[in-house]
Amino acid sequence: MSIEAIENRIVERLKSKITGLYIDSFPEKPQEYTFTHPKGAILVHYQGGNYGNSQSLDVIFQQKKMEFALTLITRYLKTNDGAYLLLEKVKQVLTGFKIDGCTKMCPTKEGFLTENNGIWQYTINFELTTPSIETEED
């Protein structure tokens, strides 16, 4: 499954379980993104991956561990619509979520990014593993 397809499934899952927020893939030009939602936003992007050793002598077959980062943007920190509660909601929604062809998602880290004029940004990262198999050349 492609990076984009996995990212899209994560966005779909979040949209189906969390309402009242702007949820989408990270914008192509982040410097042009303007946060305008009255409550908050969740932006998803592929952080990177690592490949394991090949598990075969005849064909390249590896496990690829992929990491996706979610940037949470809120106007509040500790209220019902705040960053702390949103971190917990996202963790509950994505922990154990399984996309076809991948292992279940698990959280790996979370943390504070920035605060600017009452706009709080936190990040939470998740990993999953998918096979990476050599394609046959003609």
N, C-alpha and C positions, 0 to 999 in steps of 0.2 A: 504494500500500500504506500502511496506517495506521501511526502511530508504535508503537502497541501490538503490531501484527503483526510489525513489524521487530524490536522488542525481544524478543518471544517467540522469533523465529527465532535471535537471538543466544544467548539462554539455552539453547535446544535444542542448538545447535552446541557450546556449551561443555560441556553435560552429556554429549554423545556422545563428546567427546574428552578430557575431564579427569574422572577418577574420584577418589573419596575426599574430596570437598569438598561443602559446601552451596553450590548454585548456583541463583540465582533472580533475579527482578526486585527492584528496591529496594522495601522495604516502604512501604505507604501512610503509615504513621506512623513515620518513622525513629527518633524519640525513644523509641519503645516497643520497638525492636528490641534483643534481647539475643543476643550472640554466645555460643553454647554448643557449637558443633562442636569436636571434639577437635583438628582440624588447621587448618581454615580455611574461608573463605567467599568467594564472588564474587557481588557484587550489581550488577545492570545497571540503568541508567536513562538516559532521554533527556536530554541536556544542553541542546539547542537547535539551531536551524537558521538558515541564511541563504538568501535567495532571490536568484537572478541576475536580470538584465534579461530582459524578455519577448523571445522569439525570433520573434514574429509580429506583424503589424499588425492582423489580423482577430480573433484570439483570444489570450487570455493563456496563454502557454506559457513556463514558466520551469524552470530547474534549481534544485532545493532541496538544498543541502548540509546534511546532518544529522549531528550529533555525539552519540555515545553514550559515556557514562562508565561505567567498571567500577571499583568499589571492591573492593579485595582486602584481606581481613582474615586475618591469620595469627598463630599463636602463636610463630613463629620468624622470624628475619631471613635468616640465611645458610645454614641447613641444607638438606637435600633437600626439606623441606616448607616452606621459608621464602619470604618475600616476593620476594626477588631471583629465585629460580628460577620462582616462580609468574608473575611479570611476563613472563619469557621464554616460558613455556608459553602464556600467554594471547596474547601477540604472535604466536607461531607458529600457533596455532589460528585466529585471526581475520584475520590479514593475508592478503588475497587472497580471503577468503570472500565469495561472491556470493549475494545474496538476489535472487529473481526481481523484476524491475522496478527494480533498483538497480545502481549500479556496485559493483565490488569494494571491500571494506572496507580502509582503510589507517590505521595508527596515526598520531596527530598529536602526542601528548604523554603523558608519564608523570611521576609524582612522588610524593614522600612526603606523606602527610596528617598522621598522628599516631602516637604510641606512648604506650600507657597500661598500666602494669603488665605489660609483656611482650607486649601485643597490638599488633601492627604493622598500620598501614593505609596502603596505597598506592593510587594511582589510575592508570589507563591509559585514554586516550580514543582513539576511532576515528571516522573520518568515512566517509560514503558519500553518493552523490548519487542523487536520484530525481526524475522529472519532476513538476511541479506544473502542472496544466492546468485552465483555467476550466471550470466545469460549466455546461451550458446551462440557462437558466431558461425556464419556460413563460410 
